[in-house]
Amino acid sequence: MNALELQAEAEPDSLCRVLNLFALQFLTPHRVQVNQRDDLLDIEVGVDGLSWHRAEVIAQKLRNLVCVGDVSLENMPKMVELAAG
């Protein structure tokens, strides 16, 4: 499973803003895990069948949200790895 991991401010609308970006791409996450740590939310969103390029586009959109800090892609093979594989 491919996943995007991010940190967001622990505000009431932060999770909705994050998940809305997936909805706008017509994607339904298979798994969403959220843990609150002080003033931050650790969020992991799992989406199967997501290409690296599309995941990177979503990650950039997430980074543009005011409430979101760090964003990383997990288990996403980059194009270089696919070509070498």
Secondary structure, DSSP 8 states (H G I E B T S, - for coil): -EEEEEEEE--TTHHHHHHHHHHHTT---SEEEEEEETTEEEEEEEETT--HHHHHHHHHHHHTSTTEEEEEEES---HHHHHH-
